[in-house]
Amino acid sequence: MRTRMQPAPDFLAGFLDLEQAAAALAEMLARAWANWAPPKPLSYAEWAESERELSPEESALPGPYSLDNTPMLRGILAACDDPAVRKIATQKPAQIGYTAGVVCSVMGYNAAHRPSVQVAVFPRAQSARDFADEKFDPMVRATKALSACISLKSRAKGNSTLRKRYAGGLIKLVGANSPADVKSTSARIVVVEEPDDASQNVKGQGDVIKLVEERAKTYEDHLILIGGTPTAKGASNIEAEIAVSDARVPMIPCHDCGESHTPQWENVTIPEIPADQPAHEVYGRSDPSRAFYSCPHCGSVWTDEQREANILAASRRPDYGWVATKPFNGIAGFHELSELCSTFVGSRVPVLARKFLEAQAKLEAGDPGEMIAFWNSSLGRCWEYKGELPEDQELIDRAEDYPEWQVPVGGIELLLLVDVQHDRLAVSLWAVGRGEEMWLVHWGEYYGTTIIPLAGAWLELEQLMQRRYQHALGVWMTVRAVGIDCSDGQTSDAGYAFVRRHHQAGVRPVLALKGASDDEGRVEIWTPPRLVDPNKRATKASKAGVAINIVGTAKAKDLILGYAANAGRIRLTGTGAGRMHWYKGVRPDWYAQMLSEIKVPNRSGRRAWKKRTDRHNEALDTCVYAVYLSRYLRLHLRKPVQWDVAELMLRQSSLIDDTPPAAPPALQQAVVVLTERKPAQAAAPAVVEQPAGEQGAEPTAQPTAQAAEPAPAEPMDIMALIDAHRHGRGKPAKQRTPLETMLAARRAR
């Protein structure tokens, strides 16, 4: 007979309850510690493939993100993990998946996995909004890890289209055209999108890439990510970044011979159609539908499927398919990345062949726009503009044999132009003559502080402005007008102080100049100046204060350099209107600096001036200012007779040997009208002493044998004389000025 189980004693039940409570407590603490535990270490690629989801809004391939769709991006993300890499530059085609695969992955990782302050710079504020609406916000909505930490709809937390706040960090999207936004926030992660489209000089405060790099310096483990499509060779910002990097190139193995190479368009073959078929209107006898890629080592023909498989195989190597071509110095560079390295359907060889043939047909018809776009956006290469500017050697060969500091024959008005840098003043002295023919008299740089008013390099500028310069005719000239660049915010106050001290309206104007915010040529070279100094009551601008003269720099560069073959004044040879001359002893860097900018199509298809990245441009800037001063003085509107008068006045100025040359016969009569002589004074009687023998005789005053000479002629201001002559003729006698009355009397005689 089985005995019934007896219930446990009360004292044992208490022990059982304690064990259950301890187990429950341990489980609760484990859950709590799991929430507080640091996240599992993940690389950028691992986070992207484990956490990211692509929505239909941002990608044609929605679903879990996979780098197998963009294999060559795996190496770029791996470089982001490398603690030795502080900057990454990527020169890429337009459709390679870079923005979604690299930029969005880096920003998402540093929001959800390692919260940090991030700044992303786009060419314009509208580009930043488009990125938020089309790329970033859809990624946040589709990715749970991001939607859990970023509230897109919450305005109470300070979120907006361009600001995304989350625990431990902030994402700030800015336009490169706003210096305040670019410079205001320090960040560990800095992203620069399409640097070739961004401003090279953000409202006179410097290059946008340099400005944002300064924002990351306070973080020891910062990362700067720069990526974009190139534009013109020698003027591309992303090309310049690659030049200082280790310049990695993709190396894709051949499935037949095993040799690796960088995919190039030169390895694409476009067969011709059969001889019995008529030529296509656009493609001619080429058949893009049968275009194929082949290995340059063994000649093996690759299908698109084989090409994509080879790319995927390269991305799975330890080097991820990238090989450096230069020593590493902290900057990882990725270039030679074309659509031939893409696995997208739109990047298949027959599709690219059609684009190439269509662009080639337009190029042969005289329109290079589509070929430039194919070169930049499909092949990721810089387009080289040939023949639009002369070579440096062409300018060197045309240098003329006249000494520095001497004004050649033909130069009548002397203009001093100054480009202000933080550590120096770049100075050009140009002489201008008939038809705006120009001669370079001096080019140099004067080192010293330029931030402190009336000190350092400004003292040397005073000496240059006040000294006299010898003319080839033997006379001495002074500077007619001075133009000073006051675009830079750090040095503009010192420039204004110099203008206030030395400006003499109508005698020797000293102007504060600033380039217009226009790189296409829509602003005229001369526009009305803008007053900046307040009056005594600070109620409006003072007419006696500093005026900012806005210079249409792009239009002046159109005039000087041009952008078509054989265009621009700098190409004109010989003598005459519009010609430019320079002396053989000019400093060698002047030639390169005069050719430092090129006008190339921007993303909108309009040509815009871009600075070449391999040289400075101060010499060109001062030449632009010389053209502006010529327009300010109305030298381009002077009539031949006015130039004759100006040259006559130059010849009548003080000479080295005090013997003025005779005026030309045709101009001798003009001297009577254009000079004012003081009335001849009676000669003072000479006192003739009596001989010593004649005592008591008073000295008598007797006239000398030669009458006193009249006082020398005093030159008048040329333009004042001309204006008085023009305006005084039709006025009644009572309304004439003294000068107009004098000229009227002389006309009557």
C-alpha positions in Angstrom: 0.0 0.0 0.0 1.5 3.3 -1.2 1.8 6.1 1.3 0.5 9.6 0.4 3.2 12.3 -0.2 3.4 14.5 2.8 3.6 18.3 2.2 6.9 19.9 2.9 7.4 21.5 6.2 6.8 25.2 6.4 10.5 26.0 7.0 11.5 24.2 3.7 8.8 26.1 1.7 10.5 29.4 2.7 13.8 28.2 1.2 12.1 27.2 -2.1 10.6 30.8 -2.4 14.0 32.3 -1.9 15.6 30.3 -4.7 12.8 31.3 -7.1 13.2 34.9 -6.1 17.0 34.8 -6.6 16.6 33.3 -10.0 14.0 35.9 -11.0 16.3 38.7 -9.7 19.3 37.3 -11.7 17.2 37.1 -14.8 16.0 40.7 -14.3 19.6 42.0 -13.7 20.8 40.1 -16.8 18.2 41.9 -18.9 19.1 45.2 -17.4 22.8 44.7 -17.9 22.2 43.6 -21.5 20.5 47.0 -22.1 23.4 48.9 -20.6 26.1 46.8 -22.1 28.2 48.5 -24.8 27.2 47.5 -28.4 28.9 44.6 -30.0 31.8 45.9 -32.1 30.8 46.2 -35.7 32.6 47.5 -38.8 30.8 49.9 -41.1 30.2 47.2 -43.6 28.9 44.8 -41.0 26.5 47.4 -39.5 25.2 48.3 -43.0 24.5 44.7 -44.0 23.1 43.7 -40.6 21.0 46.8 -39.7 20.2 48.7 -42.8 17.0 48.4 -44.9 16.6 50.0 -48.2 13.2 51.5 -48.9 11.6 51.9 -52.4 12.0 55.7 -51.9 15.8 55.6 -52.0 16.7 52.6 -54.1 15.6 50.5 -57.0 16.6 47.4 -54.9 14.5 47.6 -51.7 15.1 45.2 -48.9 18.1 44.3 -46.7 21.2 46.2 -47.8 23.9 44.1 -49.4 27.3 45.3 -50.6 27.2 42.5 -53.2 25.1 44.9 -55.3 27.9 47.5 -55.0 31.1 45.4 -54.5 33.7 48.1 -55.0 32.3 50.2 -52.1 33.4 47.5 -49.6 37.0 48.7 -49.8 35.9 52.4 -49.2 33.9 51.4 -46.0 36.9 49.3 -44.9 39.1 52.4 -45.1 36.6 54.1 -42.8 37.4 51.5 -40.1 41.1 52.0 -40.4 42.3 54.1 -37.4 45.3 55.4 -39.4 43.0 57.0 -42.0 41.8 60.5 -41.2 40.5 61.5 -44.7 39.0 59.6 -47.6 38.7 61.0 -51.1 36.7 59.2 -53.8 36.6 60.3 -57.4 33.6 58.5 -58.9 31.1 58.4 -61.6 27.5 59.6 -61.0 25.7 56.3 -60.6 27.9 53.9 -58.6 25.8 53.8 -55.3 28.3 55.9 -53.4 25.8 58.2 -51.6 23.5 55.5 -50.4 26.2 52.9 -49.8 29.0 55.0 -48.2 27.6 58.4 -47.1 24.4 57.1 -45.6 26.0 54.0 -44.1 28.7 56.2 -42.4 26.1 58.7 -41.1 23.7 55.9 -39.9 26.5 54.0 -38.1 27.6 57.2 -36.3 24.0 57.9 -35.2 22.9 54.5 -34.1 26.0 52.5 -33.2 28.5 55.2 -32.2 26.7 58.5 -31.6 28.8 61.5 -32.8 28.3 65.0 -34.0 28.3 64.9 -37.9 28.3 67.7 -40.5 27.5 67.0 -44.2 28.3 69.8 -46.7 26.5 70.0 -50.0 27.0 72.4 -52.9 23.8 74.3 -52.1 21.3 74.3 -49.3 18.7 72.9 -51.7 21.0 69.9 -52.4 21.1 69.3 -48.6 17.3 69.3 -48.5 17.1 66.9 -51.4 19.5 64.5 -49.7 17.4 64.6 -46.5 14.1 64.0 -48.4 15.4 61.4 -50.9 18.1 59.5 -49.1 18.5 60.1 -45.4 14.9 60.3 -44.1 13.8 57.2 -46.1 16.8 55.3 -44.6 15.7 56.3 -41.1 12.1 55.2 -41.6 13.2 51.8 -43.1 16.0 51.0 -40.6 14.8 50.1 -37.1 18.1 50.9 -35.4 17.8 54.5 -36.8 14.1 55.1 -36.3 14.6 54.1 -32.6 17.0 57.0 -32.0 16.0 59.7 -34.5 12.5 61.2 -34.4 11.9 62.7 -37.8 8.5 64.3 -36.8 9.5 65.7 -33.5 10.1 69.5 -33.7 10.2 69.8 -29.9 13.7 68.2 -29.9 15.0 70.7 -32.4 14.7 68.4 -35.4 14.1 69.7 -38.9 14.9 68.9 -42.5 18.5 69.9 -42.0 19.0 69.1 -38.3 18.7 65.6 -36.8 19.2 65.3 -33.1 19.7 62.0 -31.2 21.2 60.9 -27.9 24.9 61.7 -27.9 25.0 63.6 -31.2 23.7 65.7 -34.0 23.5 65.5 -37.8 23.8 68.9 -39.5 23.2 69.3 -43.3 24.5 72.6 -44.7 25.1 74.3 -48.0 28.6 75.2 -49.0 27.5 78.7 -50.0 26.8 79.6 -46.4 30.1 80.4 -44.5 28.2 80.7 -41.2 26.8 77.2 -41.4 30.1 75.7 -42.7 32.2 77.2 -39.9 29.8 77.1 -36.9 29.9 73.5 -35.7 32.8 71.2 -34.8 32.2 67.6 -35.7 33.9 64.2 -35.5 32.5 63.1 -38.8 32.6 65.5 -41.8 31.1 64.7 -45.2 31.7 66.8 -48.3 29.5 65.9 -51.3 30.4 66.9 -54.8 33.2 69.3 -54.0 33.6 70.3 -57.6 30.2 72.0 -57.5 30.9 73.7 -54.2 32.2 77.3 -53.9 36.0 77.5 -54.0 35.9 80.7 -52.0 32.9 80.8 -49.6 32.0 84.5 -49.7 35.7 85.5 -49.6 36.5 83.3 -46.5 38.3 80.5 -48.2 37.9 77.1 -49.8 35.0 75.0 -48.4 37.0 71.9 -48.0 39.6 73.7 -45.9 36.9 75.3 -43.8 35.2 72.1 -42.9 38.5 70.3 -42.2 39.2 72.9 -39.5 35.9 71.8 -37.9 37.2 68.3 -37.3 40.6 69.1 -35.9 39.4 69.1 -32.3 38.6 65.3 -32.5 41.6 63.1 -32.5 39.7 60.2 -34.1 37.9 62.4 -36.7 37.0 61.2 -40.2 36.6 63.4 -43.3 34.8 61.8 -46.2 35.0 63.6 -49.5 33.4 62.2 -52.7 32.3 63.5 -56.0 32.3 63.5 -59.8 35.2 65.3 -61.4 34.9 68.1 -63.9 37.8 69.9 -65.7 41.3 68.6 -65.6 43.5 70.9 -63.6 40.4 72.6 -62.0 38.8 69.7 -60.2 38.7 69.8 -56.4 38.3 66.0 -56.1 41.2 65.5 -58.5 43.3 67.7 -56.3 42.4 65.6 -53.2 43.3 62.4 -55.0 46.7 63.9 -55.9 47.7 64.2 -52.2 46.3 60.7 -51.3 47.7 57.2 -51.8 45.6 57.0 -55.1 44.1 53.5 -54.9 42.8 52.0 -58.1 40.5 49.0 -58.7 42.2 45.9 -59.8 39.8 43.3 -61.3 41.1 39.8 -62.1 40.4 38.1 -65.4 38.5 34.8 -65.1 40.6 33.3 -67.9 44.2 34.4 -67.4 44.0 35.5 -63.7 45.8 38.8 -64.4 44.3 41.9 -62.7 43.9 45.3 -64.3 42.0 48.6 -63.9 38.9 48.6 -66.1 39.2 51.2 -68.8 37.0 52.4 -71.6 39.7 51.7 -74.1 39.1 48.0 -73.6 35.6 48.3 -74.9 35.0 47.2 -78.5 32.0 48.4 -80.5 31.6 46.1 -83.6 30.3 47.4 -87.0 27.1 46.4 -88.6 27.2 44.2 -91.7 28.2 45.9 -95.0 24.8 45.3 -96.6 22.9 47.2 -93.9 22.4 51.0 -94.1 24.2 53.2 -91.6 22.3 54.5 -88.5 21.5 58.2 -88.3 23.4 58.6 -85.0 25.5 55.5 -84.6 26.8 55.3 -88.1 28.1 51.9 -88.9 28.7 51.0 -85.2 26.4 48.5 -83.5 26.3 49.3 -79.7 24.0 46.4 -79.0 27.0 44.0 -79.6 29.6 46.0 -77.7 31.8 44.0 -75.3 34.6 44.3 -72.9 37.9 42.3 -73.2 40.9 41.6 -71.0 43.9 43.7 -72.0 46.3 40.9 -71.0 44.8 37.8 -72.8 42.2 39.3 -75.1 39.4 37.2 -73.5 36.0 38.6 -74.2 33.9 39.3 -71.0 30.2 39.1 -71.0 28.5 41.5 -68.5 27.8 38.5 -66.2 31.4 37.5 -66.2 32.5 41.2 -65.7 30.2 41.4 -62.6 31.4 38.1 -61.3 35.1 39.3 -61.6 34.2 42.5 -59.8 32.6 40.5 -57.0 35.6 38.2 -56.7 37.9 41.2 -56.4 35.9 42.7 -53.6 36.3 39.5 -51.5 40.1 39.7 -51.6 41.9 41.0 -48.5 42.5 44.3 -50.3 38.9 44.5 -51.4 40.0 44.9 -55.0 41.9 48.2 -54.4 45.7 48.7 -54.8 47.5 51.9 -53.7 49.7 53.6 -56.3 51.4 56.1 -53.9 52.7 55.9 -50.4 50.1 56.2 -47.6 50.2 59.5 -45.7 46.9 59.4 -43.7 44.7 60.1 -46.7 43.1 57.2 -48.6 42.2 58.0 -52.2 40.0 56.0 -54.5 39.9 56.8 -58.2 39.7 55.3 -61.7 36.3 54.1 -60.5 34.0 54.0 -63.6 30.7 52.5 -64.4 32.7 49.5 -65.8 33.1 48.6 -62.1 29.4 48.7 -61.5 27.0 45.8 -61.4 23.9 47.9 -62.1 21.8 47.1 -65.2 22.1 50.7 -66.4 25.9 50.3 -66.5 26.1 47.3 -68.8 28.5 47.7 -71.7 25.9 48.0 -74.6 24.2 50.8 -72.6 27.4 52.7 -72.1 28.3 52.2 -75.8 25.0 53.8 -76.9 25.7 56.8 -74.6 29.2 57.1 -76.0 28.1 57.0 -79.7 25.4 59.6 -79.1 27.9 61.9 -77.4 30.4 61.3 -80.1 27.9 62.3 -82.8 27.1 65.6 -81.0 30.9 66.2 -80.5 31.5 65.9 -84.2 28.6 68.3 -84.8 30.4 70.9 -82.6 28.6 70.2 -79.3 30.9 68.6 -76.7 28.4 68.8 -73.8 27.3 65.2 -73.8 30.8 63.8 -74.3 32.0 65.9 -71.3 29.1 64.5 -69.3 30.0 60.9 -70.4 33.6 61.4 -69.5 32.8 62.9 -66.1 29.6 61.1 -65.0 30.1 57.6 -66.6 33.9 57.1 -66.6 34.7 59.2 -63.5 37.5 61.0 -65.4 38.4 64.7 -65.8 37.7 66.3 -69.1 40.7 68.1 -70.5 39.9 71.3 -72.3 42.4 71.9 -75.0 43.0 75.1 -76.9 40.8 77.3 -74.8 43.7 78.9 -73.1 47.3 79.5 -74.3 50.1 77.5 -72.8 52.5 79.1 -70.3 55.3 78.9 -72.9 53.3 80.9 -75.4 53.2 83.8 -73.0 56.9 83.4 -72.1 57.8 83.6 -75.8 55.8 86.8 -76.2 57.5 88.7 -73.4 58.8 92.1 -74.6 62.2 93.7 -74.1 61.5 96.6 -71.8 62.7 97.1 -68.2 60.7 96.5 -65.1 59.5 99.7 -63.4 59.6 101.7 -66.7 56.4 102.7 -68.5 56.7 101.9 -72.2 55.7 104.4 -75.0 51.9 104.3 -75.3 51.3 103.9 -71.6 49.6 107.1 -70.3 47.6 106.2 -67.1 49.3 104.2 -64.3 47.1 101.9 -62.2 48.2 100.1 -59.0 46.2 97.0 -58.1 46.5 95.0 -54.9 45.2 91.5 -54.0 45.3 91.0 -50.2 46.4 87.7 -48.7 46.7 86.9 -45.0 50.5 87.1 -45.1 51.3 89.3 -48.1 50.1 91.8 -50.7 50.2 90.7 -54.3 50.8 93.9 -56.4 50.5 94.6 -60.1 51.3 97.9 -61.8 49.7 98.3 -65.2 50.0 101.2 -67.6 46.9 101.8 -69.8 46.9 103.6 -73.2 44.6 104.1 -76.1 41.9 101.5 -76.6 42.7 100.0 -73.2 46.1 98.7 -74.5 47.9 97.6 -71.3 51.5 97.2 -70.3 52.7 95.4 -67.2 55.2 97.6 -65.3 55.7 95.5 -62.1 54.5 92.3 -60.6 55.5 91.3 -57.1 54.5 90.2 -53.6 55.3 92.1 -50.4 55.2 90.0 -47.2 54.1 91.2 -43.8 51.0 91.4 -41.7 47.8 92.5 -43.6 45.3 92.2 -40.8 46.6 95.2 -38.7 45.7 98.5 -40.4 48.5 100.7 -41.7 51.3 98.4 -40.6 53.4 95.6 -42.0 52.9 95.2 -45.8 50.6 98.2 -45.9 53.6 100.5 -45.3 55.4 99.1 -48.4 52.2 99.7 -50.4 52.2 103.3 -49.3 55.7 103.7 -50.7 54.7 102.1 -54.0 51.7 104.4 -54.3 53.6 107.6 -53.5 56.8 107.1 -55.6 57.3 108.3 -59.2 57.9 106.0 -62.1 60.0 106.7 -65.2 58.3 106.8 -68.6 60.2 105.8 -71.8 59.8 109.4 -73.0 62.0 110.5 -70.1 59.3 112.0 -68.0 58.2 110.9 -64.5 54.7 109.6 -63.7 52.7 109.0 -60.6 50.0 106.5 -59.9 46.6 107.6 -61.3 44.4 105.3 -59.3 44.7 102.4 -56.8 42.4 99.4 -56.4 42.5 97.2 -53.3 40.8 93.8 -52.9 38.7 93.9 -49.7 36.8 90.6 -50.2 38.4 88.7 -47.3 36.6 89.3 -44.0 39.8 89.0 -42.0 41.7 91.7 -43.9 38.9 93.9 -45.2 39.0 96.3 -42.2 42.7 96.9 -42.8 42.0 97.6 -46.5 39.2 100.0 -45.5 41.6 101.9 -43.2 44.1 102.3 -46.1 41.3 103.6 -48.4 40.1 106.1 -45.8 43.6 107.5 -45.3 44.7 107.7 -49.0 41.5 108.1 -51.1 41.6 111.5 -53.0 38.5 111.7 -55.2 39.3 113.3 -58.6 43.0 113.4 -57.9 44.1 109.8 -57.0 41.2 107.6 -56.1 42.0 104.6 -53.9 39.1 102.1 -54.2 38.0 99.2 -52.0 37.1 96.4 -54.5 35.1 93.2 -54.0 34.4 90.5 -56.6 30.7 89.9 -57.4 29.1 86.6 -56.4 29.0 85.5 -60.0 31.2 83.0 -61.9 29.2 82.9 -65.2 29.5 86.5 -66.4 26.0 87.9 -65.6 27.3 90.9 -63.6 28.8 93.8 -65.6 32.5 94.7 -65.0 31.4 98.1 -63.5 28.4 98.6 -61.3 27.5 101.5 -58.9 29.5 101.3 -55.6 27.9 100.6 -52.3 28.5 102.8 -49.3 29.4 101.0 -46.0 30.4 103.7 -43.5 27.6 105.3 -41.4 27.1 109.0 -41.1 27.5 110.9 -37.8 24.0 110.0 -36.6 24.3 106.4 -37.8 21.0 106.7 -39.6 22.3 106.0 -43.2 25.5 105.5 -45.1 27.9 108.4 -45.3 28.7 109.7 -48.8 32.1 110.6 -47.5 32.9 107.1 -46.2 34.3 104.0 -47.8 32.4 102.7 -50.9 32.6 99.1 -51.9 33.1 98.8 -55.6 31.6 95.4 -56.8 33.7 94.0 -59.7 32.1 91.8 -62.3 35.1 89.4 -62.2 33.6 86.7 -64.5 32.9 89.2 -67.3 36.3 90.7 -66.9 37.9 87.2 -67.2 35.7 86.6 -70.3 37.4 89.8 -71.7 40.9 88.9 -70.7 41.1 85.1 -71.1 38.1 84.2 -73.1 36.9 80.5 -73.2 36.9 79.7 -76.9 39.9 79.0 -79.3 41.7 82.3 -80.2 39.4 84.3 -77.9 40.5 86.7 -75.1 42.7 89.7 -75.1 45.7 87.7 -73.8 45.9 85.9 -77.1 46.1 89.1 -79.2 49.5 89.9 -80.6 51.1 93.0 -81.9 50.1 96.5 -80.8 46.8 98.3 -80.7 43.5 98.4 -78.9 43.0 95.6 -76.3 46.5 94.3 -76.6 48.4 93.2 -73.4 52.2 93.4 -73.0 54.6 92.2 -70.3 58.3 92.4 -69.8 60.9 89.7 -70.1 62.1 90.0 -66.5 58.7 89.4 -64.9 58.7 86.9 -62.1 58.2 83.4 -63.6 55.0 82.5 -61.6 53.2 85.4 -63.3 52.7 83.3 -66.4 51.0 80.5 -64.6 48.9 82.8 -62.4 47.6 84.7 -65.5 46.3 81.3 -66.8 45.0 80.1 -63.4 41.3 79.9 -64.2 39.2 78.2 -66.9 35.6 78.5 -67.9 33.9 75.1 -68.0 30.3 73.9 -68.0 28.8 73.4 -64.6 26.2 70.8 -63.7 23.4 73.1 -65.1 25.2 73.2 -68.5 26.3 76.9 -68.2 29.9 77.8 -68.3 31.4 79.1 -65.1 35.0 80.1 -64.2 36.9 77.6 -62.0 40.3 78.1 -60.4 42.9 75.6 -61.5 44.1 73.6 -58.5 47.8 73.6 -59.4 48.5 77.3 -59.2 47.7 80.6 -57.5 45.5 83.3 -59.2 46.6 86.6 -57.6 48.2 87.9 -60.9 44.9 87.3 -62.8 42.9 88.9 -60.0 45.0 92.1 -60.1 44.7 92.2 -63.9 40.9 92.0 -63.5 41.0 94.9 -61.1 43.1 96.9 -63.7 40.2 96.4 -66.2 37.8 97.6 -63.5 39.8 100.7 -62.7 40.0 101.5 -66.4 36.2 101.4 -66.6 35.9 103.4 -63.4 38.1 106.2 -64.9 36.2 105.9 -68.2 39.4 105.2 -70.1 37.5 102.9 -72.4 35.3 105.8 -73.4 38.0 108.3 -74.1 38.0 109.7 -77.6 41.2 110.0 -79.7 41.5 113.8 -79.0 41.2 113.1 -75.3 44.0 110.6 -75.5 46.0 113.2 -77.5 45.5 115.8 -74.7 46.4 113.3 -72.0 49.6 112.4 -73.8 50.4 116.1 -74.3 50.0 116.7 -70.6 52.3 113.8 -69.9 54.9 115.3 -72.2 54.6 118.7 -70.5 55.2 117.3 -67.0 58.5 117.6 -65.2 61.4 116.1 -67.2 64.6 114.6 -66.0 66.7 117.3 -67.5 64.1 120.1 -67.1 64.0 120.5 -70.9 60.5 119.7 -72.2 60.3 118.2 -75.7 58.5 120.2 -78.3 54.8 119.4 -78.6 53.6 118.1 -82.0 52.5 120.9 -84.3 48.9 119.7 -84.3 48.8 120.0 -80.6 50.6 123.3 -80.1 47.4 125.3 -80.4 45.7 123.1 -77.7 48.4 124.2 -75.2 46.9 127.7 -75.3 43.4 126.4 -74.4 44.4 123.7 -72.0 46.9 125.6 -69.8 46.4 128.6 -67.6 49.3 131.1 -67.5 49.8 133.5 -64.7 49.9 137.1 -65.9 53.4 138.3 -66.5 54.6 140.5 -63.7 56.7 143.6 -64.5 60.4 143.1 -63.9 61.7 144.6 -60.7 64.0 147.5 -61.5 67.6 146.6 -60.9 69.5 148.8 -58.4 72.7 150.1 -60.1 75.2 151.5 -57.7 77.2 154.6 -58.7 81.0 154.4 -59.1 82.8 154.8 -55.9 84.3 158.1 -57.0 80.9 159.9 -57.2 80.3 160.8 -53.6 76.9 161.7 -52.5 75.1 160.3 -55.4 72.0 158.3 -54.6 71.7 154.9 -56.1 69.4 155.1 -59.0 67.1 152.4 -60.2 67.6 151.6 -63.9 65.9 148.9 -66.0 68.0 145.8 -66.7 68.9 145.0 -70.3 66.6 141.9 -70.4 62.9 141.8 -69.5 61.6 139.3 -67.0 60.3 136.0 -68.3 56.7 135.1 -67.8 55.8 132.5 -65.1 55.9 128.9 -66.4 52.6 127.3 -67.5 50.7 125.4 -64.8 49.1 122.2 -66.1 45.4 121.9 -65.4 43.4 118.7 -64.7 42.7 117.2 -68.1 39.1 116.0 -67.5 38.2 119.3 -65.7 39.3 121.3 -68.7 37.4 119.0 -71.1 34.2 119.1 -69.0 34.5 122.9 -68.7 35.0 123.3 -72.4 32.0 121.1 -73.2 29.5 122.4 -70.6 30.4 126.1 -70.6 29.7 126.7 -74.3 25.9 126.8 -74.0 25.6 128.6 -70.6 24.7 132.2 -70.1 27.7 134.3 -68.9 26.3 134.7 -65.4 26.0 130.9 -64.9 29.5 130.0 -65.9 32.2 128.9 -63.5 35.4 130.9 -63.5 37.1 128.2 -65.5 34.3 128.1 -68.0 34.5 131.9 -68.3 38.2 131.8 -68.9 37.8 129.2 -71.7 35.0 131.2 -73.3 37.1 134.3 -73.3 40.0 132.5 -75.0 37.6 131.0 -77.6 36.4 134.5 -78.3 40.0 135.7 -78.9 
